Amino acid sequence: MQWTAIVNPAAGRGRTRDLLRELHAACAASALEIELQVPTSAEHGRTLAEQAFAAGRGVIACGGDGTVGELAGVAAEADGLLALVPSGSGNDFARHLGFDVANPLDAFAVLEAGRIARVDLGRAWAGGRTPADPPTWFCTVASTGFDAAANEWANSVRRLRGTTLYVVAMLRTLATYTPRRFRLTVDGEAHEIEAWLVAVGNSRSYGGGMRVTPHAALDDGLLDVIVVGPVSRAKFLRTFPLVFKGEHVERDEVLTWRGQVVEIESLDGAAHDLQLYASGDSAGALPARLEGAAGALRMVVPATAPVPTVAIDEPAPT
């Protein structure tokens, strides 16, 4: 198969831009035919992916979770084959699948090994959009509340990256943020809650290894939901470090659900324009609807990935 590598040079706060020469060299040295493209915008990147899939080529997403989620959505809609080079800040989707995120160029060896799997994705509609409109696809976690506010600040910072950036963003946000009221509906069952945050996971982690939905799987078609209730700032701060091992879900103040359709609505009125962030990027303001899309993505994965191998032309589950 011929491939098009689509590189987001801004991914990883410049990490991917620094790797451009090495990415060119890796593409040239590969036993596969790989054409490298550096789009001028996210929209241009989507167009390049659409053109590649229409021509029967595979696409290699070179960047972080936002880039991968964006191009994974294009792949899902075209039923194209996606590979990735994890060169972003968090790389949590790649981490869940067993890629070596410390050595992103090792992903070219995974590409040549050629194990293909069907992997779940999430899709979201927010900012006034409905399922009649195109969704925002995401590969990792979508969230609102405290961590969405922290994510918004983190996206404005260029001097930090990875887990350090997210920890600093959360500590900074903690000083001013207060819990909000939500209506959370999971597969038709509604709950009115007060919470610091609501996180909906397709995969296990965000923020470079923070296992916020530690039991999420990429082959069950479901979304894992966690809610951190309205505890004091001091208790929230004590609970926060447990997220790195996924142990926060054992605390009484953390509630969990699992379902295929999740709806989130703010009960605090227009004064709080709460945003939904999906794979690190804004998906729009609440209310939001999120769905698990079983096996939506055909993808080249490492031999150790926790998803079953499929035939290259095996259709997605209906």
C-alpha positions in Angstrom: 0.0 0.0 0.0 1.1 3.5 -0.7 1.0 6.0 2.2 0.6 9.8 2.8 2.2 11.1 6.0 0.4 14.2 7.2 2.5 16.2 9.6 1.2 18.8 12.1 4.3 20.8 12.8 2.7 22.6 15.7 2.0 19.4 17.6 3.9 18.9 20.8 4.6 22.6 21.3 7.1 22.5 18.4 8.3 18.9 19.0 7.0 17.8 15.7 8.5 20.7 13.9 11.9 19.8 15.4 11.4 16.3 14.0 10.6 17.3 10.4 14.1 16.4 9.0 14.0 13.0 10.8 10.5 12.4 9.5 11.6 13.1 6.0 14.5 10.7 6.4 12.4 8.0 7.9 9.9 8.2 5.1 12.7 8.0 2.5 14.3 5.0 4.3 11.1 3.0 4.7 10.5 0.0 2.6 7.1 1.4 1.9 6.3 4.2 -0.5 5.5 7.2 1.7 4.8 10.8 0.6 5.2 13.4 3.3 2.8 16.4 3.4 2.9 19.4 5.8 -0.6 21.1 5.6 -1.0 24.8 6.1 -4.1 24.3 8.4 -6.2 21.7 10.1 -8.7 22.0 7.2 -5.9 21.5 4.7 -4.9 18.4 6.6 -8.4 17.0 6.4 -8.5 17.7 2.7 -5.2 15.9 2.1 -6.4 12.9 4.1 -9.7 12.8 2.1 -7.7 12.9 -1.2 -5.3 10.1 0.0 -8.2 7.8 1.0 -10.0 8.5 -2.2 -6.9 7.4 -4.1 -6.7 4.2 -2.1 -3.7 5.3 0.0 -3.2 4.9 3.7 -2.6 8.0 5.9 0.0 8.4 8.7 -1.0 10.9 11.3 2.1 12.6 12.6 1.3 14.6 15.7 -0.6 14.4 19.0 -4.0 13.3 20.1 -5.8 16.3 18.5 -4.2 15.5 15.1 -4.8 11.8 15.4 -8.5 12.4 16.4 -9.0 14.7 13.5 -7.5 12.4 10.9 -9.1 9.3 12.5 -12.5 10.9 11.9 -11.7 11.3 8.2 -10.5 7.7 8.1 -13.6 6.5 9.8 -15.9 8.3 7.4 -13.9 7.0 4.4 -13.2 3.6 5.9 -9.5 4.4 5.2 -6.5 2.8 6.9 -4.7 5.0 9.4 -1.3 4.7 11.0 0.4 7.2 13.4 3.6 8.7 14.6 3.1 9.9 18.2 5.0 13.2 18.2 2.6 15.4 20.2 2.5 16.4 23.9 0.3 13.8 25.4 0.1 10.9 22.9 -2.4 9.2 25.1 -4.2 7.2 22.3 -0.8 5.9 21.1 0.1 5.1 24.7 -3.0 3.0 25.2 -2.2 1.1 22.0 1.3 0.3 23.1 3.4 2.6 20.9 6.7 3.8 22.3 5.8 7.5 22.8 9.3 8.4 24.0 10.7 7.3 20.6 8.1 8.4 18.0 10.1 7.4 14.9 9.9 3.7 16.1 6.3 3.9 14.8 7.7 3.4 11.3 8.7 -0.2 12.3 5.1 -0.7 13.5 3.8 0.5 10.1 6.0 -2.0 8.3 4.9 -4.9 10.6 1.4 -4.3 9.4 -0.9 -5.7 12.1 -4.4 -4.2 11.4 -7.1 -3.7 14.0 -10.5 -2.1 14.2 -10.4 0.5 17.0 -13.3 2.4 18.7 -13.6 6.1 18.4 -15.8 8.7 20.2 -17.9 11.3 18.4 -19.4 14.4 19.9 -21.9 17.1 19.0 -21.7 20.4 21.0 -22.0 24.1 20.4 -25.6 23.8 19.1 -24.8 20.9 16.7 -27.0 17.8 16.6 -26.5 14.3 15.2 -27.9 15.7 11.9 -24.6 17.7 11.7 -21.0 16.3 11.2 -19.5 15.2 14.6 -16.3 16.1 16.3 -14.4 12.8 16.4 -12.1 12.1 19.3 -9.8 9.2 20.1 -9.0 9.8 23.9 -11.2 11.7 26.4 -13.8 14.4 26.1 -14.4 16.4 29.3 -16.1 19.5 30.7 -15.9 21.5 33.9 -12.6 21.9 35.7 -10.3 20.0 33.4 -11.8 21.7 30.3 -11.0 25.1 31.8 -7.4 23.8 32.6 -7.1 22.5 29.0 -8.2 25.9 27.6 -5.3 27.6 29.5 -2.9 24.9 28.6 -3.6 25.4 24.9 -2.4 29.0 25.2 1.0 28.0 26.7 4.1 27.2 24.6 6.9 26.9 27.1 5.7 23.6 28.7 4.6 20.3 27.3 3.4 16.8 28.3 2.3 15.9 31.8 4.1 18.9 33.4 1.9 21.3 31.3 -1.3 19.7 32.4 -0.3 19.5 36.1 0.6 23.3 36.1 -2.7 24.0 34.3 -4.7 22.1 36.8 -3.0 23.7 39.8 -3.5 27.2 38.3 -7.2 26.5 37.6 -7.8 25.1 41.0 -7.3 28.5 42.6 -10.4 30.0 41.0 -12.6 27.3 39.7 -15.7 26.1 41.6 -17.9 23.0 41.0 -20.8 23.3 38.6 -24.2 21.7 38.3 -24.9 19.3 35.4 -27.6 17.0 34.0 -25.8 13.8 33.0 -27.7 11.2 30.9 -26.1 7.8 30.2 -28.1 5.6 27.8 -31.3 7.4 28.7 -30.8 7.4 32.5 -30.6 11.0 33.8 -28.7 12.2 36.9 -28.6 15.8 38.2 -25.2 16.3 39.8 -22.8 18.9 41.2 -19.3 18.2 40.0 -15.8 19.5 39.6 -15.5 17.7 36.3 -17.2 15.2 33.9 -14.9 13.1 31.8 -16.0 10.7 29.0 -13.3 8.3 27.9 -12.9 6.3 24.7 -9.4 5.4 25.8 -7.9 5.4 29.3 -5.9 8.6 29.7 -5.3 12.3 28.8 -2.6 14.8 29.7 0.3 12.5 29.0 -0.7 9.4 31.0 -3.3 10.7 33.5 -5.6 7.6 33.7 -8.8 9.5 34.2 -11.0 6.6 32.8 -8.7 3.7 33.7 -11.0 0.9 32.7 -11.9 2.2 29.2 -11.4 -0.3 26.4 -10.9 0.4 22.6 -12.9 -2.7 21.5 -16.2 -2.5 23.4 -18.0 0.3 21.6 -18.7 2.0 24.9 -17.7 5.3 26.7 -16.5 5.3 30.3 -17.8 8.2 32.4 -16.3 9.6 35.6 -17.6 12.4 37.7 -15.6 14.1 40.5 -18.2 15.4 43.0 -18.2 18.7 44.9 -15.5 18.1 47.4 -13.3 20.8 49.0 -10.3 22.2 47.2 -8.1 20.5 49.7 -9.7 17.1 49.2 -9.7 17.6 45.4 -6.0 18.3 45.6 -5.4 15.1 47.7 -7.4 13.1 45.2 -5.8 14.5 42.1 -2.4 12.5 42.3 -4.4 9.2 42.3 -5.3 9.8 38.6 -1.8 8.9 37.5 -2.5 5.2 38.5 -6.3 5.4 37.9 -6.9 4.9 41.7 -9.2 7.9 42.0 -12.1 5.8 40.8 -12.0 3.9 44.2 -12.8 7.1 46.1 -16.4 7.8 47.3 -16.4 11.3 45.7 -15.9 9.8 42.2 -18.9 8.3 40.4 -18.6 6.1 37.3 -20.8 4.9 34.5 -20.4 3.2 31.2 -22.6 3.6 28.1 -22.9 4.1 24.4 -24.7 7.5 24.5 -23.8 10.2 26.9 -25.5 13.6 27.1 -24.2 16.5 29.3 -26.1 19.7 30.0 -25.2 22.7 32.2 -27.8 23.5 34.9 -26.0 26.8 35.9 -27.5 28.9 33.1 -25.9 31.1 30.4 -23.6 32.8 33.0 -21.3 29.8 32.7 -20.5 29.0 29.1 -19.1 25.6 29.8 -17.0 24.1 27.0 -16.5 20.5 26.0 -12.9 19.6 25.1 -12.3 16.4 23.1 -8.8 15.0 22.7 -7.4 18.3 23.9 -9.3 20.6 21.5 -12.5 22.6 22.0 -15.6 20.8 20.5 -18.0 23.6 21.5 -20.2 24.7 24.4 -22.7 22.6 26.3 -25.1 20.9 25.9 -23.3 18.0 24.3 -24.1 14.5 23.0 -21.4 11.9 22.8 -21.5 8.5 21.3 -19.2 5.5 21.2 -18.5 4.3 17.6 -17.6 0.6 17.8 -14.7 -0.4 15.5 -15.0 2.8 13.5 -11.3 3.1 12.7 -9.1 0.7 10.7 -5.6 1.2 12.0 -2.1 -0.3 12.0 -1.2 -1.1 15.6 1.7 -2.7 17.5 1.7 -6.4 18.1 1.0 -5.9 21.8 -2.0 -3.5 21.3 -5.1 -4.6 23.4 -7.4 -4.8 20.3 -8.0 -7.9 18.1 -6.5 -8.2 14.6 -8.9 -8.0 11.6 -8.6 -8.6 7.9 -7.7 -5.5 6.0 -11.1 -5.3 4.4 -13.2 -6.4 7.4 -16.2 -4.0 7.7 -16.9 -1.9 10.8 -19.6 -3.2 13.1 -23.1 -1.9 12.3 
